[in-house]
Amino acid sequence: FTKLGAFECTKPFMQKVLREGKDVAVFPGGALESRYAIPGRYICVIKNRKGFVRLAIEERRDILPMYTFGDEALLPQMAEPPRAIIALQDLVKEVFGLLVPPTLAGLPQRPPLTLVTGVPISLEDLWSERVGGEVGQAAVDEGHARYVSAMQALFDTNK
């Protein structure tokens, strides 16, 4: 995946990249979100995903909300896979770091993809005093709430 521009998604590596003045694109739902990929069904796994917000605040960065329509149809999944399949997916993810979609409900598709971007979410009032400084949970929760609200508005405006 590195030849495609992907890199490890560890906090130290991302801090290094951000401190080099580069931006990073983070998919907070990660591999788990792909488990729910059914054409026309939009599910975001975001409720307990706050690490990217903490990182943005610590590194004194704002967040740009983005949403891709159509990607849920790339590798359609079964609506209700058996528990054994889910357990197998979880095991493979734990071992290899990828959520392999063994529950394909059809062949891979090439649907049109539409990427929409919102307005940058300012976190400046939540930033730590210095890059890499400590950030309280209240600041992370506030930044996360702003992100979720912005993503919902972005989705609703463009669906």
Salt bridges, closest charged atoms under 4 A:
GLU20 OE2 - LYS16 NZ 2.87
GLU20 OE1 - LYS22 NZ 3.37
ASP23 OD1 - ARG61 NH1 2.66
GLU58 OE1 - LYS11 NZ 2.79
GLU59 OE2 - ARG19 NH2 2.74
ASP90 OD1 - ARG35 NH2 2.45
ASP125 OD2 - ARG146 NH2 2.79
ASP141 OD1 - LYS50 NZ 2.83
GLU142 OE2 - ARG146 NE 2.88
ASP156 OD1 - LYS159 NZ 3.81
